[in-house]
Amino acid sequence: MTSMTTTAAATTQRALRWGFIGCGKISSDFANALKGVPDAVLHACAARSSSSAEAFASTHGFKRAYSSYEQLCADPEVDVVYIGTLHVSHFEHSLLALEQRKHVLVEKPMTMNTTQAAAVIRKAQDKKLFLMEGMWTRFFPAVRFVREQLQKHVIGDVHHVQADIGFRFAPDNARLWERALGGGGLLDIGIYPLAFVTMVLGGDPERVTASGKLSDGGVDVYGAVTLEYSGNRFASVQYSCLADFAETVTIVGSKGRLHIHTPSHHPTHVTTTTYLADGSTVEQLTVFPAPVAHPSATAFNYGGSEGFVYEAQAVTHAVQRGETQQHEYPLTESLALMKIMDAIRQQLGVRYEAD
């Protein structure tokens, strides 16, 4: 998996017809965001029941509704499949869509483990199809700004990344708490701060050390992770399903700091701190206004979901250019992130059926 192609078989300038596997809350938010992309068509959706699919189609204006995922993937007019099902189903549904020669955007995590992720990536590459894990945070203007600052060496050589995230999840949230459904904090929210680490320091740490606590059902409730890299670089990540954390990211370099303000998984504010020769500092706040929802959008389920439009635009343009991956969040990074999470889970003692 060390060598991955970027260019697909064909380019197109026409609007892309989207098919949705899963008609839950996250799918509803992404459908709302797609309404703000001129080159996107809400073509078809599929749920486990015809009534759910038809209701979702009626709400969002999809042309077709299917009662099976197989029917949707067999629709010759579907260009791209968005997968918004439970974590534990991502592997199966991604392969289903790819086998039917559909480009795929699958919600994070891409799969349950590295073995599954490698298989999905291999299938997409073999068929010369676009594939991306839905790390939507990567495409926010604030995050793009941070990457530009790092590329320009504004804060010098990076030494440390600090990132945290935490929410109080309801005890009856089966998606999060049930191991059979792929529950646990790491795959659901811990992946966000870890993705900031791989963005800044890369996906090949020399050592990963994790501690945390498991629920009675065997999923991780909270965790603290230290990632050590070559060149005296390291990262500290904390996540929790029991409390609301500050949810910020701070990147410390030899010449200054970059601070992504809360909420870092859909950020709008970045502070750049520059160290001066006399020992003083200069701070500059850069603000990126949140996107405005399309007039036809229904109510969003999750805070900041209007920002899905950035990811939707990035995927649409990449597919139109004939690319098999999006350069801002490449498949190698998804795979590296999955390897890191596998290592964390092993230390915490979290095991899934897929393992």
VMD Tcl script that draws the C-alpha trace (Angstrom):
set ca {
  {0.00 0.00 0.00}
  {3.01 2.29 -0.18}
  {2.33 3.32 -3.77}
  {-1.09 4.64 -4.66}
  {-2.28 6.09 -7.93}
  {-4.04 9.43 -8.14}
  {-5.53 9.59 -11.64}
  {-8.67 7.67 -12.56}
  {-9.81 6.50 -15.97}
  {-11.85 9.50 -17.08}
  {-12.63 13.12 -16.31}
  {-16.00 14.83 -16.51}
  {-17.36 18.34 -16.23}
  {-20.99 17.38 -15.77}
  {-22.80 17.40 -12.46}
  {-22.24 14.29 -10.34}
  {-25.23 12.19 -9.33}
  {-25.01 11.13 -5.70}
  {-26.43 8.02 -4.11}
  {-26.75 7.72 -0.33}
  {-26.34 4.49 1.62}
  {-27.95 5.19 4.96}
  {-30.63 7.77 5.73}
  {-29.78 8.74 9.30}
  {-28.88 12.05 10.94}
  {-25.37 12.40 9.51}
  {-26.64 11.55 6.02}
  {-29.31 14.22 6.37}
  {-26.69 16.82 7.26}
  {-24.49 15.86 4.32}
  {-27.47 15.95 1.96}
  {-28.21 19.48 3.17}
  {-24.61 20.47 2.46}
  {-24.66 18.95 -1.03}
  {-27.53 21.28 -1.89}
  {-24.95 24.06 -1.82}
  {-22.75 22.41 -4.47}
  {-23.87 23.40 -8.00}
  {-22.30 20.31 -9.60}
  {-24.03 17.85 -7.26}
  {-27.35 16.10 -7.87}
  {-29.25 14.29 -5.11}
  {-30.15 11.30 -7.25}
  {-30.96 8.30 -5.04}
  {-31.00 7.15 -1.43}
  {-31.34 3.75 0.22}
  {-32.31 2.62 3.70}
  {-33.10 -0.69 5.36}
  {-36.81 -0.03 4.86}
  {-38.67 1.50 1.93}
  {-40.58 3.84 4.24}
  {-37.36 5.33 5.64}
  {-35.85 5.75 2.18}
  {-38.99 7.34 0.78}
  {-39.28 9.74 3.71}
  {-35.63 10.76 3.33}
  {-36.05 11.23 -0.43}
  {-39.14 13.37 0.11}
  {-37.41 15.53 2.72}
  {-34.32 16.22 0.64}
  {-35.56 15.95 -2.93}
  {-33.86 12.74 -4.07}
  {-35.22 11.45 -7.36}
  {-35.24 7.79 -6.32}
  {-35.58 5.80 -3.11}
  {-34.49 2.19 -2.67}
  {-35.18 -0.32 0.08}
  {-31.83 -2.07 -0.40}
  {-28.27 -0.88 -0.75}
  {-27.70 -3.36 -3.56}
  {-30.42 -1.70 -5.64}
  {-28.87 1.71 -5.17}
  {-25.40 0.52 -6.16}
  {-26.85 -1.18 -9.25}
  {-28.43 2.09 -10.42}
  {-26.42 3.00 -13.55}
  {-27.09 6.71 -13.04}
  {-25.37 6.90 -9.65}
  {-21.84 8.31 -9.97}
  {-20.76 8.71 -6.34}
  {-21.95 6.86 -3.25}
  {-21.95 8.51 0.16}
  {-21.88 5.99 3.01}
  {-23.37 7.23 6.27}
  {-24.11 3.95 8.01}
  {-22.77 2.59 11.30}
  {-18.98 2.23 11.65}
  {-19.22 -1.55 11.65}
  {-20.86 -1.49 8.19}
  {-18.44 0.83 6.37}
  {-16.25 -1.99 5.08}
  {-19.12 -4.00 3.59}
  {-20.88 -1.01 2.07}
  {-17.70 0.48 0.59}
  {-16.86 -2.78 -1.17}
  {-20.45 -3.09 -2.39}
  {-20.32 0.33 -4.04}
  {-16.83 -0.13 -5.47}
  {-17.77 -3.50 -6.97}
  {-20.52 -1.69 -8.88}
  {-17.95 0.85 -10.10}
  {-19.14 3.75 -7.98}
  {-16.86 6.41 -6.54}
  {-17.07 6.38 -2.74}
  {-17.07 8.88 0.10}
  {-17.36 6.90 3.33}
  {-17.84 8.52 6.72}
  {-15.01 8.22 9.19}
  {-13.66 5.85 10.29}
  {-13.10 4.31 6.87}
  {-13.39 0.82 8.38}
  {-12.96 -0.95 11.71}
  {-9.25 -1.78 11.34}
  {-6.18 -1.58 9.11}
  {-6.80 -4.89 7.34}
  {-10.25 -3.77 6.22}
  {-9.03 -0.32 5.21}
  {-6.22 -1.78 3.10}
  {-8.70 -4.06 1.33}
  {-11.07 -1.20 0.51}
  {-8.23 1.00 -0.73}
  {-6.86 -1.84 -2.85}
  {-10.28 -2.41 -4.42}
  {-10.67 1.28 -5.29}
  {-7.18 1.48 -6.75}
  {-7.66 -1.70 -8.79}
  {-10.86 -0.32 -10.29}
  {-9.44 3.20 -10.71}
  {-12.23 4.70 -8.65}
  {-12.24 7.64 -6.27}
  {-12.26 6.80 -2.56}
  {-12.05 9.04 0.47}
  {-12.71 8.77 4.17}
  {-14.97 11.60 5.30}
  {-12.52 13.63 7.36}
  {-14.55 16.78 6.71}
  {-12.53 18.92 9.12}
  {-9.56 18.85 6.74}
  {-11.38 21.02 4.20}
  {-12.41 23.92 6.41}
  {-10.77 27.22 5.37}
  {-9.31 27.55 8.88}
  {-7.55 24.19 8.57}
  {-6.35 24.99 5.07}
  {-4.94 28.23 6.48}
  {-3.06 26.31 9.18}
  {-1.56 23.98 6.58}
  {-0.43 26.98 4.52}
  {1.20 28.54 7.58}
  {3.04 25.30 8.28}
  {4.18 25.02 4.66}
  {5.49 28.59 4.83}
  {7.37 27.70 8.02}
  {5.72 30.61 9.84}
  {6.18 28.96 13.26}
  {9.49 27.32 12.39}
  {10.23 23.67 13.15}
  {7.27 21.97 14.80}
  {8.00 20.38 18.17}
  {4.62 19.53 19.69}
  {0.94 19.12 18.83}
  {-1.71 19.21 21.56}
  {-5.28 18.25 20.61}
  {-8.34 17.23 22.59}
  {-12.03 16.51 22.10}
  {-14.80 15.46 24.45}
  {-18.58 15.32 24.57}
  {-21.13 14.03 27.07}
  {-22.85 11.24 25.18}
  {-26.25 10.00 26.32}
  {-26.15 6.58 28.00}
  {-28.76 5.26 25.54}
  {-26.68 6.15 22.46}
  {-26.32 2.60 21.11}
  {-24.14 3.69 18.19}
  {-21.50 4.89 20.63}
  {-21.77 2.42 23.50}
  {-22.42 -0.94 21.83}
  {-19.30 -2.85 20.80}
  {-21.24 -4.85 18.19}
  {-22.05 -1.58 16.40}
  {-18.43 -0.40 16.39}
  {-18.89 1.86 19.39}
  {-16.26 3.61 21.47}
  {-14.79 7.07 21.72}
  {-11.65 6.53 19.67}
  {-13.27 5.68 16.34}
  {-16.07 8.18 16.81}
  {-14.35 11.33 18.10}
  {-10.74 10.47 19.00}
  {-10.02 10.22 15.30}
  {-10.41 14.01 14.99}
  {-7.44 15.10 17.14}
  {-5.39 12.20 15.80}
  {-6.01 13.46 12.25}
  {-4.58 16.83 13.26}
  {-1.47 15.01 14.47}
  {-1.02 13.09 11.21}
  {-1.66 16.29 9.24}
  {1.16 18.08 11.05}
  {3.65 15.35 11.98}
  {2.83 12.58 9.52}
  {1.50 9.08 9.88}
  {4.61 7.22 11.01}
  {5.26 7.80 14.72}
  {8.12 5.91 16.31}
  {6.07 5.12 19.40}
  {2.40 5.29 20.40}
  {1.51 5.09 24.10}
  {-2.12 5.00 25.20}
  {-4.08 4.75 28.42}
  {-7.79 4.95 29.12}
  {-10.84 3.20 30.46}
  {-13.32 0.72 29.00}
  {-17.04 0.50 29.66}
  {-18.62 -2.66 31.00}
  {-19.51 -3.41 27.38}
  {-15.87 -3.29 26.27}
  {-15.68 0.02 24.41}
  {-13.36 2.90 25.27}
  {-14.90 5.64 27.39}
  {-11.91 7.98 27.37}
  {-8.27 7.92 26.36}
  {-4.97 9.76 26.51}
  {-2.41 9.16 23.76}
  {1.20 10.23 23.32}
  {2.73 9.90 19.87}
  {6.51 10.24 19.59}
  {8.20 11.09 16.30}
  {11.77 11.41 15.08}
  {13.57 14.69 15.61}
  {12.29 15.24 19.17}
  {8.73 15.82 17.99}
  {5.69 14.55 19.85}
  {1.93 14.92 20.18}
  {-0.54 14.69 23.05}
  {-4.15 13.68 22.40}
  {-7.03 13.33 24.85}
  {-10.64 12.34 24.20}
  {-13.67 11.53 26.32}
  {-17.29 10.48 25.97}
  {-18.10 11.67 29.50}
  {-17.37 15.42 29.47}
  {-17.29 18.46 27.22}
  {-13.64 19.31 26.57}
  {-12.23 22.62 25.35}
  {-11.68 20.98 21.95}
  {-8.73 23.00 20.70}
  {-5.52 22.27 18.82}
  {-2.18 23.94 19.55}
  {0.85 23.45 17.30}
  {4.12 24.61 18.86}
  {7.15 25.44 16.75}
  {10.57 27.02 17.19}
  {9.33 30.43 16.01}
  {5.77 30.49 17.31}
  {2.44 28.72 17.80}
  {-0.74 28.07 15.86}
  {-3.89 27.71 17.94}
  {-7.11 26.38 16.44}
  {-9.95 27.58 18.62}
  {-12.93 25.55 19.73}
  {-14.69 23.73 18.17}
  {-11.61 22.39 16.40}
  {-13.45 19.75 14.37}
  {-15.35 22.54 12.55}
  {-13.18 25.58 13.26}
  {-13.52 29.22 12.25}
  {-10.82 30.94 14.37}
  {-7.03 30.55 14.33}
  {-4.51 32.50 16.42}
  {-0.94 32.78 15.16}
  {1.63 33.61 17.85}
  {5.07 34.75 16.72}
  {8.12 34.77 19.00}
  {10.18 37.96 18.70}
  {13.92 38.33 19.26}
  {13.43 40.34 22.48}
  {11.43 37.52 24.06}
  {8.03 39.09 23.51}
  {5.27 37.69 21.32}
  {2.83 38.98 18.74}
  {-0.59 37.41 18.30}
  {-2.83 37.62 15.26}
  {-6.37 36.26 15.15}
  {-7.66 35.11 11.76}
  {-11.40 34.51 11.42}
  {-13.12 32.49 8.73}
  {-16.91 33.01 8.66}
  {-18.99 29.86 8.89}
  {-20.72 28.86 5.65}
  {-24.37 29.73 5.14}
  {-26.74 26.84 4.58}
  {-28.50 26.51 1.23}
  {-32.03 28.00 1.28}
  {-33.54 24.56 0.66}
  {-31.66 22.92 3.53}
  {-33.67 21.43 6.37}
  {-32.62 21.69 10.02}
  {-29.14 20.30 10.70}
  {-28.70 17.64 13.36}
  {-25.13 18.40 14.42}
  {-23.37 21.67 15.12}
  {-21.26 23.01 12.28}
  {-22.60 20.56 9.71}
  {-23.05 23.42 7.26}
  {-19.29 22.96 6.83}
  {-19.82 19.63 5.09}
  {-20.09 21.78 1.98}
  {-16.28 22.17 1.91}
  {-15.77 18.41 1.83}
  {-18.56 18.00 -0.72}
  {-16.92 20.55 -3.01}
  {-13.50 18.92 -2.64}
  {-14.81 15.45 -3.51}
  {-16.90 16.71 -6.41}
  {-13.99 18.54 -7.99}
  {-11.57 15.63 -7.46}
  {-13.93 13.19 -9.18}
  {-14.53 15.63 -12.02}
  {-10.76 15.89 -12.50}
  {-10.53 12.12 -12.77}
  {-8.62 11.66 -9.51}
  {-8.81 8.55 -7.35}
  {-8.05 10.37 -4.10}
  {-8.13 13.88 -2.65}
  {-4.64 15.28 -2.16}
  {-5.54 17.16 1.04}
  {-6.56 13.91 2.73}
  {-4.91 11.06 0.79}
  {-5.53 7.36 1.22}
  {-2.07 6.84 2.70}
  {-3.07 9.07 5.59}
  {-6.34 7.22 6.16}
  {-4.40 3.97 6.30}
  {-1.75 5.42 8.62}
  {-4.43 6.79 10.92}
  {-6.11 3.39 11.06}
  {-2.79 1.76 12.00}
  {-2.35 4.26 14.83}
  {-5.88 3.59 16.09}
  {-5.28 -0.16 15.92}
  {-2.21 0.33 18.12}
  {-4.20 2.44 20.57}
  {-7.03 -0.10 20.73}
  {-4.58 -2.91 21.36}
  {-3.15 -1.08 24.36}
  {-6.60 -0.18 25.69}
  {-7.94 -3.68 25.16}
  {-10.71 -2.78 22.72}
  {-11.52 -5.57 20.29}
  {-14.22 -5.77 17.65}
  {-15.78 -8.64 15.74}
  {-13.85 -7.51 12.65}
  {-10.53 -8.04 14.45}
}
mol new
graphics top color blue
foreach p $ca { graphics top sphere $p radius 0.5 }
foreach p [lrange $ca 0 end-1] q [lrange $ca 1 end] { graphics top cylinder $p $q radius 0.2 }
display resetview
